Amino acid sequence: MSQDSSPQPYQREDETTIRAINGDESNVVHVPYVVVLAGDVSGRVIRLKPGHQMDMGRSRNCDIFLDDQNISRRHARFAIHSNGDTIVEDLDSTNGTLVNGKRIDAVRLCDGDRICLGNVILRYSLKDDLEFVFQQEMFEKATKDPLTGAHNKAFFLDALQKEFNYHSRYEKPLSLLIFDLDNFKKINDIYGHVNGDIVLKSFSEQMLNCLRKEDLFARFGGEEFMALFRNTSKETAIRIGNKLLEVVRAMKFSTPTAEFQASVTIGVATFENENFESPQAMVMHADSKLYQGKDNGKDQVVG
């Protein structure tokens, strides 16, 4: 009698075990990371570094910055061991650190554990690389403009509110630049919308290449973009605007039938000494400076 070769039912082993498609578990790379569920930027994915310690807190000097007044400046620490174990330790914080609803001093994390610091809730995950990439892509789709790769308006406005609160609390200057590509309707009419999209995408790429990692750049709508600069005075913001103006002037765009250039007008607003009562007032001021530049001939920075 021949041996039964029919498929055997799937037998689940330990729930944290991840098998490769070819059955070779040695090829599986387990990636420790946390996902923000609430209280900060929802969906944000933070990869943890094996062999390192990573501090979390309200200080910008922390490895993981969390903007919440109920979190201590240095609140908690991840110790990520090379064998895959991750320990979360409270750093004598004012309001404590909770894991799955229980206050802890230090504890080893398991896949799916929830960590609460102030109003921020994080989910710890130990998954394969594909799962991490998937989570990262979902966050990118929710926060980025698909054409230009810049952040989208909703993400920018949320970040602006948080930065406004932070800089108000610590009495530091915060600067906002609004960019509007000049005569963009004319570019679309002459060269077509496809080439207009190329201009928007190329402009965004150039700006992202020029700005620092900590600067925030977003597409606000149509041909209008915004950039946010932490701890930046009005004078510095205007200097940055003029440098970016030169970058745009040097750009060239080519079509099968023509080569052309574009220019941009920039409005500047700086929050310091409580001169704006809200982020919306700050945006309106920068917008008024932008249109002042448009009325005065375009291709300029107005602060």
N, C-alpha and C positions, 0 to 999 in steps of 0.2 A: 504494500500500500504506500503510495507516494506521500511525502510530507506536505501538509497543508501550506500553500504559498499565498493564501489570501491576506490582504492587508490587515495588520493588527491594530486594534484601537489605540489612540494616542494616550499615553500614560504620562501624566504631569508629575514632574519631580519638584524640587524646592522652587518656590515661586520667584525667587531672585535669580534662578538659573536662566541664562539666555543662550540658546543654541544657534549656531550658524546654520545656514540653509543646507550646507553640505555635511552637516553633522559633526564637524570638527570644531569643538569648543575652544580650541587653542587660538583660533582666528578671531574670536570675539573680543572686542575692545570695550570694556565697561567704562563709561564716562560719568564721573560725579558732577552734578550741577544742581542749581536751585532755580526754580521758576517763581516769580512774584505773582501771588494770587490776589493780593489786596494791599492797599495802603501806599503803594509807590506806583511805578509804571506797570500796570497789570500786563502779564504776559512776558515781561522782561526775563531773558534767560541769562544766567550767570554761570560760566564754567568754572569749576573749582580746579586748582592746580595740585596734582599729586606731589607729595614731598614738600609742600609749602604750608605756611600758616597764613590765613586771610582774615583780617579784622573787619568787622561790620560796625557801622555807627553813623552818627550825624556829622562827624568831621569829614571834610573833603580829603583829609590825609588817609582815611581808611581805604583799604583795598576795595570794599564794597560800600559805597555811599548810599545811605537811605535817608531821605528827607522827611523826617517826622519829629515833631517837637517832643513826643513822648519817648523817643529813643535817646540814650546817652551818647555823648560824643564818641566814645569807644565802648560799644555795648556788649558785643560778643565776638567770639573767634572760632573760625573753622580750622581744625588741624587735620590736613588731608594726608594720610600715610600712603606710602608707595604700594602697600599691599591691598589698597582699596578701601580700608576703613577710614571713616570720617567722624571726627569727634567735634561736637559743638560745645563751647565752654562760655559761660557767662562771665563777663569781666567786671563783676561788682557793679552792675548797672543799677540805676535808680528804680526802674520798674520791673526788672527781672527779665529772664528769657524762658519761654515756655516751649516744650516739645509735646505735641499731641495733648495740649491742655494742662500739662503738669509743669510746674516751675522746676528748673534744673540748675545744678552747678556745672556739671559736665556729663555728657552722655554720648554713646556711639549711635550714630544715625542708621536707620534702615530705609530702604527704598520706600518712598511714599510718605515718610514722616513730615509733619507740618510744624514749622518753627514760627513762633510769634514773638516779635519784638515791637513793643508799643502797639501801633495800629497796623504794622506791616506783617503780612503772613506770607511765608515762603514754603514751597514744597520741595523737599530733597528728593532727587532722583538718581538712581544708579542704573543707567541704561547703556545700550550699545550706541555706537557713533551715529547710526542712521536715525535713531530716535532723537538724539540731540540736534542733529541737522534739521530734522522735521520741526522740532519746537522752535528753533532759531528762524526757520523760513516762515513759520506761521506768525511770529512776532514781526518779522520784516514786512510781511504783507499787510499787517494791521497798522503799521506806523510809517511806511514809506510810500512816496508817490511812484507809481509803476513806470512812468515815462522817464523821469529824471533821476531817480534814485535818492532824491532829497527826502527829508522827513515830510509828512503831510501836515495839513493845517491843524487838524485835531490834536496831533501829538505835540506840535509846536505850542499851541495855546495852553495846553495842560502844563508843559514844561515851563513856559513863561510865567504862569501863575506861581509855580513852586519856586522858581528862581527869584521872582519879585518878593515873595515872602521871606526867602532866605536872606537876600541882600538888605531888605528892610530891617530884619532882626539883627544883623551884624553890622549894619551901617556901612555897607560897601557899595561902590558904584556898579551899575548894570547898564550895558549899552545895547541898543537895538538898531539894526540897519534894515531899511526896506529898499529893495531893488525893483526897478521897473524897466524892462527892456524898451528902448525908445523906438517908436514907429513900427511896432511889431505887426500891426494890422497890414501895413504896407508891405512888409516882408512876406506875409502870407499871401497877399494879393498878387505880388509880382512873381514870387518863386514857388508858391504852392504850400499847402499845409504840411506836406511831408517834410519839406525843407525847413518849415517853421518849427516842426517838432525836433529836427536835428539841431537847430539853434538853441532851443530850450535845453535839450539834453547836454549839448557841448558846454553851454554856459554853466549848467549845474556841476558838471564834472570838473570844470576849471576852478570853480569856487570851492568845491570840496577838497581839491588838491592843494589849494592855497591856505585853507583854514586849519587851525589846530584841531586835534582830536576832541578836545573839550568844548570847542565852539559848536553851536547848534545852527544848522542851516536847513531851511524848509521851503517848499513851494507853497505859496499862500493861495494861489489861484491864477489861471491864465499865464501871463508873462510876469507875474509879480512873485518875488521871493523875499524871504526874511532871514536874518542872521542874528544870533544872540551871543553876546560876549560877556562872560562873567568877570567881575572885579575889574572893569575897564572904564576908564574915565572918558569924558566927552572928547578931550583933545586926542587921546589915543584912538578912539573910535573913528574920528574924522580922518586921522592918518591912515588907518586900516582901509577906510572907504576909498581914499584917494589911490592907494596902492592897487586895490581891486579894480578901480576905474581904469587904470593903466593896463591891467591884465586883459580886460574886455576890449579895450581899444586895439590891442595887439592881435586879437583873435581874427582868423579869416575862415570864411565858410565857402565851400565850393559846390556847385551843381554842374551837371553836364553842359550847361550853356553859359554859366557866369560864375564869377567869384565876387563876394561881397563881404562887408564888415558890418558890425552892429555896435551900438553904444548903449549905455545904461545910465539912468539917473538914480541917485541914492539919497534917501532921507534918513537922518540920524536923530535918535532920542536917547538921553541918558538919565537914568533914575538915580538921584543922589539927594541927600538932605530932605527926603520926603517931598520932593517937588511934584510927584504924581501920586494921586490917591489910589490908583488902580492900574493894573497892566493894560486895561482897555484905553485909559487916558494916555498911557505911554505910546501905544500903537497909533492912536489918533494924532498925537503930536508928530511922530515920525512920518505919518502919512501926509500931514499938512506941509512938512518940510520937503517931502518928495514932490508934491504938486507945485510948491514954490520953485523948485528946480526945473520942473517941466515948463512953467510959465516964463522962466528966465533963459530958455534956450536949450535945456536938456544937457545930457552928457556931463554931469557935474555932481558933486556931493554938497548937500546942504544940511548944516547942523545948527 
